[in-house]
Amino acid sequence: MKCVFITGAGAGIGQETARLFAKKGWFVGLYDRDEGAVKKLADEIGSKQAIFGKLDVTDVDGWKKSLADFFDQTSQLDLLINNAGVLYSGAFENITIQQHKQIIDINVQGVINGCHSAFPYLQTTPHSRVINISSASAIYGQPDIATYSASKFAIRGLTEALDNEWKVQGIRVVDIMPLFVKTAMVTDMKAASFRKMGAKLTPNDVALAIYRVTKEKTPATHTPVGLSTRLLYTVSGFAPDRLNHWLNGLLSK
Ligand SMILES: NC(=O)c1ccc[n+]([C@@H]2O[C@H](COP(=O)([O-])OP(=O)(O)OC[C@H]3O[C@@H](n4cnc5c(N)ncnc54)[C@H](O)[C@@H]3O)[C@@H](O)[C@H]2O)c1
C-alpha cells in the first residue's frame, strides 16, 4: 500500500485530495493545525487507512514528531503533499505586516520545513515524490495578492531547484498550479482578478490533477490546472515581458 503525508488536510483541496487517495487505496497521513477537522476525516476514512495529527507547518519539532509517528506505522513515505497555505488579499498596504509575515511563514517556510524534515524518509523510500501546491499566481505577480503570489513564486523556485538537486537520491519534486478554487480560502477574496475570473475549479479537480501526477512516470516539474491556467502558463513561456505585464494588468484591472 502506498503512503502519503498531507498537510492542510482538514479542509478544501487537502481534504478532497486525502479522500481521493484513500479511495484509490493509499494509506493517508492527515495533518493540519485544526486537529478536530483531521480527526473527523480520519474517522470517515477509517483507521486501517488513515492516521491523523495536529501539525502547524511552521513548527519544525512538530514536523519531526508527526513524520516519526507516520513512519512508525508505515515504514515508507511515497509522497509528501505540501498543501497547507493561507492567503490575505486586498491592497498591499492594507494587509498588516503580521499577515504578510504569516503568508511567508506558512506558505514558504512551512514547505521548506516539510521538505527538510521529510528528506530522510523520502530518501529511504524508492521512487518517492514531493508535490508542492503552488498556484497560477506563480506565473506572473498578481496585484491584491502580492505577497501570496510572491510566496508561490518561492515555491516554484524551490520545486525546480530540489527536483534537480534530489535527482541523485531518486526523489522527484514537482508542483501543481491551480487558478482560483472553490474553497474557504477565496470566500473573502479582495482581488480584481478574482472578481473577473471567479473560481471555476473545485477541490476535486485539483485532487484529480495531483493524483494524475502520481500516475505519470516522468511528470513535468510544473502542472498548471484548468484551461485558463494552462493557457496563461503557455503564453508566459514565450511572450515578451511587456506582453505578459500588459495581459496580467488587463486581467487584474
Ligand atoms: N483556493 C484557491 O483558489 C487556491 C488556488 C491555488 C492554490 N491554492 C493553494 O492550495 C492549498 C490549499 O488551499 P485551500 O484552498 O484548500 O485552502 P483552505 O483554506 O480551504 O484549507 C487550508 C487548510 O490548511 C490548513 N492550514 C492553514 N495554515 C496551516 C498551518 N500553519 N499548519 C497546518 N495547517 C494549516 C487550514 O487549517 C486548512 O485546513 C494552499 O497552499 C493554497 O495556497 C489554493
The ligand as an SDF file (V2000), in Angstrom:
LIG
                    3D

 44 48  0  0  0  0  0  0  0  0999 V2000
   -8.3440   28.0480   -3.2080 N   0  0  0  0  0  0  0  0  0  0  0  0
   -7.6330   28.5250   -4.2300 C   0  0  0  0  0  0  0  0  0  0  0  0
   -8.1260   29.3210   -5.0500 O   0  0  0  0  0  0  0  0  0  0  0  0
   -6.2130   28.0500   -4.4500 C   0  0  0  0  0  0  0  0  0  0  0  0
   -5.6440   28.2440   -5.7240 C   0  0  0  0  0  0  0  0  0  0  0  0
   -4.3400   27.8400   -5.9380 C   0  0  0  0  0  0  0  0  0  0  0  0
   -3.6070   27.2610   -4.9070 C   0  0  0  0  0  0  0  0  0  0  0  0
   -4.1820   27.1060   -3.6800 N   0  0  0  0  0  0  0  0  0  0  0  0
   -3.3580   26.5110   -2.6230 C   0  0  0  0  0  0  0  0  0  0  0  0
   -3.9170   25.2610   -2.2510 O   0  0  0  0  0  0  0  0  0  0  0  0
   -3.5850   24.9970   -0.8820 C   0  0  0  0  0  0  0  0  0  0  0  0
   -4.8500   24.6250   -0.1220 C   0  0  0  0  0  0  0  0  0  0  0  0
   -5.7290   25.7410   -0.1620 O   0  0  0  0  0  0  0  0  0  0  0  0
   -7.3140   25.6090    0.0600 P   0  0  0  0  0  0  0  0  0  0  0  0
   -7.9460   26.4720   -0.9560 O   0  0  0  0  0  0  0  0  0  0  0  0
   -7.7050   24.2070    0.1900 O   0  0  0  0  0  0  0  0  0  0  0  0
   -7.4190   26.3810    1.4520 O   0  0  0  0  0  0  0  0  0  0  0  0
   -8.3930   26.1430    2.7060 P   0  0  0  0  0  0  0  0  0  0  0  0
   -8.3380   27.4190    3.4630 O   0  0  0  0  0  0  0  0  0  0  0  0
   -9.6930   25.6110    2.2670 O   0  0  0  0  0  0  0  0  0  0  0  0
   -7.6400   24.9950    3.5280 O   0  0  0  0  0  0  0  0  0  0  0  0
   -6.3500   25.2060    4.0250 C   0  0  0  0  0  0  0  0  0  0  0  0
   -6.0700   24.1990    5.1320 C   0  0  0  0  0  0  0  0  0  0  0  0
   -4.7400   24.4240    5.5840 O   0  0  0  0  0  0  0  0  0  0  0  0
   -4.7390   24.4710    7.0000 C   0  0  0  0  0  0  0  0  0  0  0  0
   -3.6340   25.3210    7.4680 N   0  0  0  0  0  0  0  0  0  0  0  0
   -3.5010   26.6700    7.3370 C   0  0  0  0  0  0  0  0  0  0  0  0
   -2.3830   27.0630    7.9380 N   0  0  0  0  0  0  0  0  0  0  0  0
   -1.7810   25.9550    8.4510 C   0  0  0  0  0  0  0  0  0  0  0  0
   -0.5890   25.7290    9.1850 C   0  0  0  0  0  0  0  0  0  0  0  0
    0.2000   26.7300    9.5650 N   0  0  0  0  0  0  0  0  0  0  0  0
   -0.2710   24.4530    9.5090 N   0  0  0  0  0  0  0  0  0  0  0  0
   -1.0720   23.4350    9.1750 C   0  0  0  0  0  0  0  0  0  0  0  0
   -2.2380   23.5840    8.5030 N   0  0  0  0  0  0  0  0  0  0  0  0
   -2.5800   24.8420    8.1590 C   0  0  0  0  0  0  0  0  0  0  0  0
   -6.0890   25.0430    7.4030 C   0  0  0  0  0  0  0  0  0  0  0  0
   -6.4250   24.6970    8.7440 O   0  0  0  0  0  0  0  0  0  0  0  0
   -6.9980   24.3650    6.3530 C   0  0  0  0  0  0  0  0  0  0  0  0
   -7.4380   23.1130    6.8110 O   0  0  0  0  0  0  0  0  0  0  0  0
   -2.8750   26.2430   -0.3620 C   0  0  0  0  0  0  0  0  0  0  0  0
   -1.4850   26.0600   -0.4160 O   0  0  0  0  0  0  0  0  0  0  0  0
   -3.2930   27.3050   -1.3520 C   0  0  0  0  0  0  0  0  0  0  0  0
   -2.3720   28.3700   -1.4120 O   0  0  0  0  0  0  0  0  0  0  0  0
   -5.4620   27.4550   -3.4350 C   0  0  0  0  0  0  0  0  0  0  0  0
  1  2  1  0
  2  3  2  0
  2  4  1  0
  4  5  1  0
  4 44  2  0
  5  6  2  0
  6  7  1  0
  7  8  2  0
  8  9  1  0
  8 44  1  0
  9 10  1  0
  9 42  1  0
 10 11  1  0
 11 12  1  0
 11 40  1  0
 12 13  1  0
 13 14  1  0
 14 15  2  0
 14 16  1  0
 14 17  1  0
 17 18  1  0
 18 19  2  0
 18 20  1  0
 18 21  1  0
 21 22  1  0
 22 23  1  0
 23 24  1  0
 23 38  1  0
 24 25  1  0
 25 26  1  0
 25 36  1  0
 26 27  1  0
 26 35  1  0
 27 28  2  0
 28 29  1  0
 29 30  1  0
 29 35  2  0
 30 31  1  0
 30 32  2  0
 32 33  1  0
 33 34  2  0
 34 35  1  0
 36 37  1  0
 36 38  1  0
 38 39  1  0
 40 41  1  0
 40 42  1  0
 42 43  1  0
M  CHG  2   8   1  16  -1
M  END
$$$$
